[in-house]
Amino acid sequence: MFCDITRLDAFERRLCISLNRRHHLILWIVFILLPILIYIITNSWETACITFFSELLLYSVFTLLWLGLTMKRQEDSSIWIINKMSDEQLEEFTIPLVAKLGFTITKPTEDNPDTNFFLSTSTGRKAIVKLKSHKREVGIRLVQRTFEQMNSQEAAECWVITNKSFTSGAEKFTEANNIRLYDRQQFIKWILTERKGENA
């Protein structure tokens, strides 16, 4: 069953309706250039027009399939339940999901506004984790503050997790540092993985 789009928040509706902008740009360049090339080769406007409308048809079919798959994943994961969670509720929701991935979870001994908990692997690799429930994109400042905790906490990695998404500035900052950003789409993957394991 596909989800009712009226149940999704503004971010999810934008995600469902629009594909990656870069992919859009590449596709439209191809859509425009291919009919022109066909016309140059065949000298036939009819063939060029048929090619263009065939491209539009294929694009429409692909978009509908992609939209259906995206909405199905959101329906199966019930992702909208994290929309209005507080930071504390999001932490309680996230810890079991991450623990089932094989990580050991520990809480800091002292309150730290930039660290919610630590996780470690069986090999002893440690990461600090910061969760943020937000109504819009999480910016670079939160990511930078969390990253600054790595040395004092003797951590090998830094994770920042949000129920929304990250700004381009935050994403660019992670490219040069050992930081992992996990957004709404990762929550969908974690939830579906957990439910798949429960049904196995």
LOKE-794478 format. One record per atom (N, C-alpha, C): residue in three letters; x negated, z, y negated. Coordinates in steps of 0.1 Angstrom, whole numbers, padded with zeros to 4 digits, always signed. Each point is the difference from the previous one (the first is absolute). Layout:
BEGIN
AlaXZY;...
//
This chain:
BEGIN
Met-0008+0000+0012;Met+0008+0000-0012;Met-0009+0000-0012;Phe+0003-0009-0010;Phe-0007+0000-0012;Phe+0005+0011-0010;Cys-0010+0005-0008;Cys+0004+0011-0009;Cys+0008-0006-0012;Asp+0008+0009-0005;Asp+0008-0003-0012;Asp-0009+0001-0012;Ile-0002-0011-0007;Ile-0009+0000-0011;Ile+0004+0009-0012;Thr+0013+0004+0000;Thr+0004+0009-0010;Thr-0005+0014+0002;Arg-0005+0003+0012;Arg-0005+0013+0004;Arg-0015+0001-0004;Leu-0006-0011-0004;Leu-0014+0000-0003;Leu-0002+0003-0015;Asp-0012+0006-0004;Asp-0003+0003-0014;Asp-0005-0013-0006;Ala-0003+0001-0013;Ala-0004-0012-0008;Ala-0013-0005+0006;Phe-0009+0008+0004;Phe-0013-0005+0005;Phe+0002-0008+0013;Glu+0009+0006+0009;Glu+0002-0007+0013;Glu+0007-0014-0003;Arg+0009+0000-0009;Arg+0007-0013-0003;Arg-0009-0010-0005;Arg-0010+0004-0009;Arg-0010-0010-0004;Arg-0008-0004+0011;Leu-0004+0009+0009;Leu-0008-0003+0011;Leu+0007-0010+0010;Cys+0013+0002+0002;Cys+0008-0009+0009;Cys+0001-0014-0006;Ile+0002+0000-0013;Ile+0004-0013-0006;Ile-0012-0009-0003;Ser-0012+0007-0003;Ser-0011-0008-0004;Ser-0012+0001+0010;Leu-0006-0011+0003;Leu-0012+0000+0008;Leu-0012+0002-0009;Asn-0012+0001+0006;Asn-0012+0001-0008;Asn-0001-0011-0010;Arg-0003+0003-0013;Arg+0000-0010-0011;Arg-0011-0010+0003;Arg-0011+0004+0005;Arg-0011-0010+0003;Arg+0005-0010+0010;His+0007+0005+0011;His+0005-0009+0010;His+0010-0010-0006;His+0009+0006-0009;His+0009-0009-0007;His-0007-0011-0008;Leu-0010+0003-0007;Leu-0007-0009-0008;Leu-0006-0011+0008;Ile-0007+0004+0011;Ile-0006-0010+0009;Ile+0011-0009+0006;Leu+0011+0005+0005;Leu+0010-0008+0006;Leu+0006-0010-0010;Trp+0002+0004-0013;Trp+0006-0009-0009;Trp-0010-0011-0004;Ile-0013+0003-0001;Ile-0010-0010-0002;Ile+0001-0011+0011;Val+0001+0005+0012;Val+0001-0009+0012;Val+0013-0008-0001;Phe+0011+0007-0003;Phe+0013-0007-0002;Phe+0000-0012-0010;Ile-0008+0002-0011;Ile+0000-0010-0010;Ile-0010-0011+0003;Leu-0012+0004+0006;Leu-0010-0010+0002;Leu+0003-0009+0012;Leu+0006+0006+0010;Leu+0003-0008+0012;Leu+0009-0012-0002;Pro+0011+0002-0007;Pro+0009-0012-0003;Pro-0007-0011-0009;Ile-0009+0005-0009;Ile-0007-0009-0008;Ile-0010-0008+0008;Leu-0007+0007+0010;Leu-0009-0007+0009;Leu+0008-0010+0009;Ile+0012+0004+0004;Ile+0008-0009+0009;Ile+0004-0013-0008;Tyr+0003+0003-0013;Tyr+0004-0012-0008;Tyr-0012-0009-0002;Ile-0012+0005-0003;Ile-0011-0008-0002;Ile-0003-0008+0013;Ile+0001+0006+0011;Ile-0003-0007+0013;Ile+0011-0011+0003;Thr+0013+0004-0002;Thr+0011-0009+0005;Thr+0006-0008-0011;Asn-0002+0004-0013;Asn+0006-0006-0012;Asn+0015+0000+0002;Ser+0005+0011+0005;Ser+0015+0001+0002;Ser+0004+0013-0005;Trp+0009+0000-0011;Trp+0006+0012-0005;Trp+0009+0007+0010;Glu+0007-0008+0008;Glu+0009+0005+0009;Glu-0007+0009+0011;Thr-0011-0005+0005;Thr-0008+0008+0009;Thr-0006+0012-0006;Ala-0004-0001-0013;Ala-0006+0012-0007;Ala+0011+0010-0002;Cys+0012-0004-0003;Cys+0011+0009-0003;Cys+0005+0007+0014;Ile+0000-0008+0010;Ile+0003+0006+0013;Ile-0010+0011+0004;Thr-0013-0003-0002;Thr-0010+0009+0003;Thr+0002+0013-0008;Phe+0003-0001-0013;Phe+0002+0012-0009;Phe+0012+0008+0005;Phe+0011-0006+0003;Phe+0012+0007+0004;Phe-0002+0006+0014;Ser-0008-0006+0008;Ser-0003+0005+0014;Ser-0009+0013-0002;Glu-0009+0000-0010;Glu-0008+0012-0003;Glu+0009+0011-0004;Leu+0009-0003-0009;Leu+0009+0011-0005;Leu+0008+0006+0011;Leu+0005-0009+0009;Leu+0008+0005+0012;Leu-0009+0009+0008;Leu-0012-0004+0004;Leu-0009+0009+0008;Leu-0003+0013-0007;Tyr-0002-0001-0013;Tyr-0003+0012-0008;Tyr+0012+0010+0000;Ser+0012-0006-0001;Ser+0012+0009+0000;Ser+0002+0006+0013;Val-0003-0007+0011;Val+0002+0006+0014;Val-0011+0011+0002;Phe-0012-0003-0004;Phe-0011+0010+0001;Phe+0004+0013-0008;Thr+0004-0002-0013;Thr+0004+0011-0008;Thr+0011+0009+0006;Leu+0010-0007+0005;Leu+0011+0008+0007;Leu-0005+0007+0012;Leu-0009-0006+0008;Leu-0005+0007+0012;Leu-0008+0012-0004;Trp-0009-0002-0010;Trp-0008+0011-0005;Trp+0008+0011-0006;Leu+0010-0003-0008;Leu+0009+0010-0006;Leu+0007+0007+0011;Gly+0005-0007+0010;Gly+0007+0007+0011;Gly-0009+0010+0008;Leu-0013-0005+0002;Leu-0009+0009+0007;Leu-0003+0012-0008;Thr-0003-0001-0013;Thr-0003+0011-0009;Thr+0011+0010+0000;Met+0012-0005-0002;Met+0012+0009+0000;Met+0003+0007+0013;Lys-0003-0007+0011;Lys+0002+0006+0013;Lys-0010+0011+0002;Arg-0013-0002-0004;Arg-0010+0011+0001;Arg+0004+0012-0008;Gln+0006-0002-0012;Gln+0004+0011-0008;Gln+0012+0007+0006;Glu+0009-0008+0006;Glu+0012+0006+0006;Glu-0005+0009+0012;Asp-0009-0006+0008;Asp-0004+0008+0012;Asp-0008+0012-0003;Ser-0007+0000-0012;Ser-0009+0011-0003;Ser+0008+0011-0009;Ser+0012-0004-0005;Ser+0007+0008-0009;Ser-0009+0005-0012;Ile-0007-0010-0005;Ile-0010+0004-0010;Ile+0005+0006-0013;Trp+0013-0003-0003;Trp+0005+0005-0012;Trp+0001+0015-0001;Ile-0002+0007+0011;Ile+0001+0015+0000;Ile-0011+0006-0008;Ile-0011-0007-0002;Ile-0011+0005-0008;Ile+0001-0002-0015;Asn+0010-0007-0004;Asn+0002-0004-0014;Asn-0001+0011-0009;Lys+0008+0011+0003;Lys+0001+0011-0009;Lys-0006+0013+0005;Met-0010-0001+0009;Met-0007+0011+0005;Met-0009+0006-0011;Ser-0001+0013+0000;Ser-0010+0006-0009;Ser-0014-0001+0007;Asp-0010+0004-0007;Asp-0014+0000+0006;Asp+0000+0008+0012;Glu+0006+0012+0000;Glu+0000+0009+0011;Glu+0007-0006+0012;Gln+0012-0006-0003;Gln+0008-0006+0011;Gln-0008-0012+0006;Leu-0006-0008-0009;Leu-0008-0011+0005;Leu-0011+0004+0009;Glu-0007+0011-0004;Glu-0010+0005+0009;Glu+0005+0005+0013;Glu+0011+0007+0001;Glu+0006+0004+0012;Glu+0004-0012+0009;Phe+0004-0010-0006;Phe+0004-0012+0007;Phe-0012-0008+0005;Thr-0011+0000-0007;Thr-0011-0008+0003;Thr-0009+0006+0011;Ile-0002+0013-0001;Ile-0010+0006+0009;Ile+0003-0003+0015;Pro+0013+0001+0005;Pro+0002-0003+0014;Pro-0003-0015+0003;Leu+0003-0009-0009;Leu-0003-0014+0002;Leu-0015-0002+0002;Val-0008+0006-0009;Val-0014-0002+0001;Val-0006+0007+0012;Ala+0005+0012+0003;Ala-0005+0007+0012;Ala+0002-0008+0013;Lys+0011-0007+0001;Lys+0003-0008+0012;Lys-0009-0012+0001;Leu-0008-0003-0010;Leu-0009-0011+0000;Leu-0014+0005+0006;Gly+0000+0013+0003;Gly-0012+0005+0007;Gly-0009+0009-0009;Phe+0004+0002-0013;Phe-0008+0008-0009;Phe+0004+0015+0001;Thr-0010+0008-0003;Thr+0002+0014+0000;Thr+0002+0004-0015;Ile+0011+0007-0003;Ile+0003+0003-0014;Ile-0003+0015-0003;Thr-0007+0002-0011;Thr-0002+0014-0005;Thr+0003+0001-0014;Lys+0005+0012-0004;Lys+0003+0002-0014;Lys-0011+0006-0008;Pro-0002-0003-0013;Pro-0011+0007-0007;Pro+0002+0015-0001;Thr-0011+0007+0000;Thr+0001+0015-0001;Thr+0005+0005-0014;Glu-0003-0009-0010;Glu+0004+0004-0014;Glu+0008-0012-0005;Asp+0009+0004-0009;Asp+0009-0010-0006;Asp-0008-0010-0008;Asn+0002-0013+0002;Asn-0007-0010-0007;Asn+0010-0011-0004;Pro+0002-0002-0013;Pro+0010-0010-0004;Pro-0003-0014+0004;Asp-0013-0003+0004;Asp-0004-0013+0003;Asp-0002-0003+0015;Thr+0004+0010+0008;Thr-0002-0001+0015;Thr+0012+0007+0007;Asn+0008-0007+0008;Asn+0011+0006+0007;Asn-0005+0005+0014;Phe-0008-0007+0007;Phe-0005+0004+0013;Phe-0012-0008+0004;Phe-0007+0004+0010;Phe-0011-0007+0006;Phe+0004-0005+0013;Leu-0006-0011+0004;Leu+0001-0005+0013;Leu-0014-0004+0006;Ser-0001+0001+0013;Ser-0013-0002+0006;Ser+0003-0007+0014;Thr-0010-0008+0004;Thr+0001-0008+0012;Thr-0007+0008+0011;Ser+0001-0005+0013;Ser-0007+0007+0011;Ser-0015+0000-0002;Thr-0005-0009-0008;Thr-0015+0000-0002;Thr-0004+0008-0011;Gly+0010+0007-0007;Gly-0004+0009-0011;Gly+0001-0006-0014;Arg+0003-0013-0001;Arg+0001-0006-0013;Arg+0012+0006-0008;Lys-0003+0004-0012;Lys+0009+0007-0008;Lys+0005-0008-0012;Ala+0013+0001-0003;Ala+0006-0007-0012;Ala+0008+0010-0007;Ile+0000-0001-0014;Ile+0009+0008-0008;Ile+0012-0009-0003;Val+0012+0006+0000;Val+0012-0008-0002;Val+0008+0006-0012;Lys+0004-0009-0009;Lys+0009+0003-0011;Lys+0013-0007+0001;Leu+0011+0007+0000;Leu+0013-0007+0000;Leu+0007+0001-0013;Lys+0007-0011-0004;Lys+0007+0000-0013;Lys+0013-0007+0002;Ser+0011+0008-0003;Ser+0013-0006+0000;Ser+0003-0005-0014;His+0003-0012-0002;His+0001-0006-0013;His+0012-0010-0001;Lys+0005-0001-0012;Lys+0011-0010-0003;Lys-0006-0014-0003;Arg-0013-0001-0003;Arg-0006-0012-0003;Arg-0014-0001+0006;Glu-0007-0010-0004;Glu-0014-0002+0006;Glu-0009+0011-0003;Val-0008+0004+0009;Val-0010+0011-0002;Val-0013-0007-0007;Gly-0005+0006-0010;Gly-0011-0006-0008;Gly-0014+0005+0005;Ile-0009-0005-0008;Ile-0014+0002+0004;Ile-0005+0014-0002;Arg+0006+0008-0010;Arg-0004+0013-0003;Arg+0001+0009+0012;Leu+0011+0000+0007;Leu+0002+0008+0012;Leu-0010-0003+0011;Val-0002-0013+0002;Val-0010-0004+0010;Val-0014+0005-0004;Gln-0004-0001-0012;Gln-0013+0004-0005;Gln-0002+0015+0002;Arg+0011+0008-0003;Arg-0001+0014+0001;Arg-0002+0004+0015;Thr+0007-0006+0008;Thr-0001+0003+0015;Thr-0014-0004+0005;Phe-0004-0012-0005;Phe-0014-0004+0005;Phe-0011+0009-0004;Glu+0002+0007-0012;Glu-0010+0009-0005;Glu-0001+0013+0009;Gln+0010+0002+0009;Gln+0000+0012+0009;Gln-0009-0002+0012;Met-0004-0013+0003;Met-0006-0003+0012;Met-0013+0008+0002;Asn-0009+0000-0010;Asn-0013+0007+0001;Asn+0002+0015+0002;Ser+0009+0006-0008;Ser+0001+0015+0001;Ser+0007+0004+0013;Gln+0008-0009+0006;Gln+0006+0003+0013;Gln-0007-0005+0012;Glu-0012-0007-0003;Glu-0008-0006+0011;Glu+0008-0009+0009;Ala+0007-0009-0006;Ala+0009-0009+0007;Ala-0007-0014+0000;Ala+0003-0007+0011;Ala-0005-0014+0001;Ala+0009-0010-0006;Glu+0013+0003+0000;Glu+0010-0009-0006;Glu+0010+0007-0009;Cys+0007-0008-0007;Cys+0010+0005-0009;Cys+0013-0008+0002;Trp+0011+0006+0003;Trp+0013-0007+0001;Trp+0009+0004-0011;Val+0007-0009-0006;Val+0011+0002-0009;Val+0012-0006+0005;Ile+0011+0007+0002;Ile+0012-0004+0006;Ile+0012+0001-0010;Thr+0008-0010-0001;Thr+0012+0001-0009;Thr+0012-0006+0006;Asn+0012+0004-0004;Asn+0012-0006+0005;Asn+0004-0013-0008;Lys-0009-0004-0009;Lys+0003-0012-0008;Lys-0012-0010+0002;Ser-0007-0003-0010;Ser-0011-0010+0001;Ser-0011+0004-0010;Phe-0011-0008-0001;Phe-0011+0003-0009;Phe-0001-0011-0011;Thr-0006+0004-0011;Thr-0003-0010-0010;Thr-0012-0008+0004;Ser-0001-0012-0006;Ser-0012-0008+0003;Ser-0013+0007-0004;Gly+0000+0008-0010;Gly-0012+0007-0004;Gly-0004+0010+0011;Ala+0010+0007+0006;Ala-0003+0009+0011;Ala-0006-0007+0012;Glu+0006-0012+0003;Glu-0005-0008+0011;Glu-0014-0005-0002;Lys-0003-0004-0012;Lys-0013-0005-0003;Lys-0011+0011+0001;Phe+0004+0012-0004;Phe-0009+0011+0000;Phe-0004+0003+0015;Thr+0009-0001+0009;Thr-0003+0003+0014;Thr-0009-0010+0007;Glu-0001-0012-0006;Glu-0008-0010+0006;Glu-0015+0004+0000;Ala-0004+0007-0010;Ala-0014+0004-0002;Ala-0003+0014+0006;Asn+0010+0007+0005;Asn-0001+0014+0005;Asn+0007+0001+0013;Asn-0004+0011+0007;Asn+0005+0002+0014;Asn+0014+0007-0001;Ile+0010-0008-0005;Ile+0013+0006-0002;Ile+0010-0009+0008;Arg+0010+0007+0005;Arg+0011-0007+0007;Arg+0013+0003-0008;Leu+0007-0011-0003;Leu+0013+0002-0007;Leu+0011-0004+0010;Tyr+0009+0009+0002;Tyr+0012-0002+0009;Tyr+0013+0001-0008;Asp+0007-0011+0000;Asp+0012+0000-0008;Asp+0013-0001+0009;Arg+0011-0004-0006;Arg+0013+0000+0007;Arg+0000-0009+0013;Gln-0008-0011-0001;Gln+0000-0009+0012;Gln-0007+0007+0012;Gln-0010+0009-0004;Gln-0007+0007+0011;Gln+0009+0010+0006;Phe+0009+0007-0008;Phe+0009+0009+0005;Phe+0010-0007+0010;Ile+0004-0012-0003;Ile+0008-0008+0010;Ile-0007-0001+0013;Lys-0013-0004-0001;Lys-0008-0002+0013;Lys-0001+0013+0007;Trp-0003+0011-0007;Trp-0001+0013+0007;Trp+0013+0004+0007;Ile+0011-0001-0007;Ile+0013+0004+0005;Ile+0003-0008+0012;Leu-0001-0013-0001;Leu+0003-0009+0011;Leu-0009+0003+0012;Thr-0013+0003-0002;Thr-0009+0003+0011;Thr+0005+0013+0007;Glu+0004+0010-0008;Glu+0004+0012+0005;Glu+0013-0002+0009;Arg+0009-0007-0005;Arg+0013-0002+0007;Arg-0002-0009+0012;Lys-0010-0009+0000;Lys-0003-0008+0012;Lys-0005+0009+0010;Gly-0009+0010-0004;Gly-0006+0009+0010;Gly+0011+0009+0006;Glu+0010+0004-0008;Glu+0010+0009+0005;Glu+0009-0007+0010;Asn+0001-0014-0002;Asn+0009-0007+0009;Asn-0007-0006+0013;Ala-0013+0002+0000;Ala-0008-0005+0011;Ala+0002+0007+0013;
//
